[in-house]
Amino acid sequence: MKWDEMCAGALVVGKKIEIDLEFKTNNNRRGKTALPAAGILTGLITAAKKLTLKEPPRPRNKGDKGKSVEGISFHVALCTVGPEDALSVTTAFSQFVNWKEGATVCYENSFLPLELGGGHILVHQGLAPCTRCRAGYRKWAMQRRCTIIVDSDADYDSTGLDQPTFLFTPVGLVFFG
């Protein structure tokens, strides 16, 4: 399924929360979120934040000194949980993406979704996903029946946070904090 189909014209904002110990501990009351247990969820969020981003290239024109090329850096990894809740993180994609098919198309369209094995997905990106791409991430998490953590370095589409982190659940709930 293509990213456009994952987004399916939907817009998703998500629910703003405090991603704190209380949320992590009580996130799955009555099985409503299907998020992992607190220790694993904490590990997933920490691992997503630690994924490194490629620096954007500098323009070739001398007159554009100090400016960077338009685009977004992405680092996507598969994370599996082993014995004693040990996390194993394997990079699947780590690039600065500056190609897309037009102004109305998101950079995520250039490479998502990726074919990955079983496990959770961790993403670190330079700019938070737009409300359209949040719909794509939500669909992808539901389709794979996994948790997707998207950590971002800058806000986009008015989350009101400087560096929002998104939690996409296997049941379609979207949280950010």
C-alpha positions in Angstrom: 0.0 0.0 0.0 1.4 3.5 -0.9 1.7 6.3 1.6 -1.0 8.3 -0.2 -3.4 5.3 0.4 -2.3 5.1 4.0 -3.2 8.7 4.5 -6.4 8.3 2.5 -7.3 12.0 2.6 -7.7 11.9 6.4 -6.3 14.4 8.8 -5.3 13.3 12.4 -4.3 15.7 15.1 -4.0 13.3 18.0 -4.5 13.8 21.8 -2.1 16.0 23.6 -0.8 14.2 26.8 2.0 14.3 29.3 4.2 11.4 28.3 5.1 10.8 32.0 5.4 7.8 34.2 1.7 7.9 35.1 0.7 7.7 31.4 3.3 5.0 30.7 2.1 2.9 33.7 -1.6 3.4 33.1 -1.7 3.7 29.3 -3.4 0.3 28.7 -6.2 0.2 31.3 -8.8 -2.2 30.1 -6.7 -2.9 27.0 -7.8 0.2 25.2 -4.5 1.4 23.7 -2.6 -1.8 23.1 0.6 0.1 23.9 3.5 -1.9 25.4 4.1 -2.0 29.2 5.7 1.1 30.8 9.3 -0.2 30.8 9.2 -1.2 27.1 7.3 2.0 26.1 10.0 4.1 28.0 12.7 2.2 26.1 11.0 2.7 22.8 10.7 6.5 23.3 14.3 6.8 24.5 15.5 4.8 21.5 13.6 6.9 19.1 15.1 10.1 20.6 18.6 8.6 20.2 18.3 7.9 16.5 20.6 10.3 14.7 19.7 12.5 11.8 21.7 13.2 8.7 22.6 16.9 8.3 21.0 18.7 5.4 23.3 19.5 2.5 24.3 23.1 1.9 23.3 24.8 -1.3 25.8 25.2 -4.1 25.2 28.9 -4.7 27.5 31.1 -2.8 24.7 33.7 -2.3 22.8 31.2 -0.2 25.4 31.1 2.5 24.1 29.7 5.8 20.9 28.3 4.2 20.2 24.6 3.9 18.5 22.7 1.1 14.7 22.2 1.6 13.8 18.8 2.9 13.5 16.7 6.1 16.0 14.2 7.7 14.5 10.9 8.6 15.8 7.9 10.6 13.5 4.9 10.7 14.3 1.8 12.7 12.7 -1.5 13.5 12.8 -2.3 17.2 12.2 -5.8 18.6 11.8 -6.8 22.2 13.8 -9.7 23.4 14.2 -11.7 26.6 14.0 -9.5 29.8 12.6 -6.7 27.7 15.9 -6.0 25.9 15.4 -3.8 22.9 17.2 -4.5 19.6 17.1 -1.5 17.2 18.0 -2.0 13.5 18.1 1.0 11.1 15.9 0.6 8.0 16.3 4.1 6.5 18.4 7.1 7.4 18.6 9.9 4.9 18.0 13.6 4.3 15.0 13.5 1.9 14.7 16.5 -0.4 12.9 14.8 -3.3 9.1 14.7 -3.7 6.6 14.8 -6.6 5.3 18.4 -6.0 4.3 21.0 -3.5 1.2 19.2 -2.4 3.1 16.0 -1.6 4.9 15.3 1.7 8.5 14.1 1.9 7.2 10.9 3.6 5.6 9.9 0.3 9.1 9.5 -1.1 9.9 6.4 0.9 7.2 5.3 3.3 5.9 2.8 4.1 8.9 0.5 4.4 8.8 -3.3 4.3 9.9 -4.4 7.7 9.7 -7.5 9.8 7.8 -7.8 13.0 8.4 -5.4 15.8 7.8 -1.8 16.7 8.8 1.1 14.5 10.9 4.1 15.7 11.2 7.3 13.7 13.2 10.4 14.4 12.5 13.2 11.9 13.6 16.8 11.7 10.1 18.1 11.4 7.0 16.7 13.1 4.6 14.9 10.7 1.7 17.0 9.3 -1.9 16.0 10.2 -2.1 14.1 6.9 1.0 12.1 7.6 -0.2 11.4 11.1 -3.1 9.6 9.5 -0.6 7.6 7.5 1.4 6.7 10.5 -1.8 5.7 12.4 -2.9 3.5 9.5 0.6 1.9 9.3 0.5 1.1 13.0 -2.9 -0.4 12.8 -2.0 -2.4 9.7 1.2 -3.8 11.3 -0.4 -4.2 14.7 2.5 -2.4 16.3 3.4 0.8 18.1 5.1 3.5 16.1 7.0 6.2 18.0 7.8 9.4 16.0 10.2 11.8 17.7 10.7 15.2 16.0 13.0 18.1 16.4 10.6 20.8 15.4 6.8 21.4 15.5 4.5 21.3 12.5 0.7 21.6 12.2 0.4 23.3 15.6 1.0 20.7 18.3 2.1 23.6 20.5 5.3 21.8 21.4 8.8 22.6 20.4 9.9 18.9 19.9 6.8 16.7 19.9 6.9 12.9 20.3 4.0 11.0 18.8 2.7 7.6 19.9 0.7 5.7 17.2 -1.1 2.7 18.7 -2.1 -0.6 17.1 -5.7 0.2 17.8 -5.6 3.6 16.0 -5.2 6.0 18.9 -2.7 8.8 18.5 -1.1 10.6 21.3 1.6 13.3 21.4 3.5 15.1 24.1 
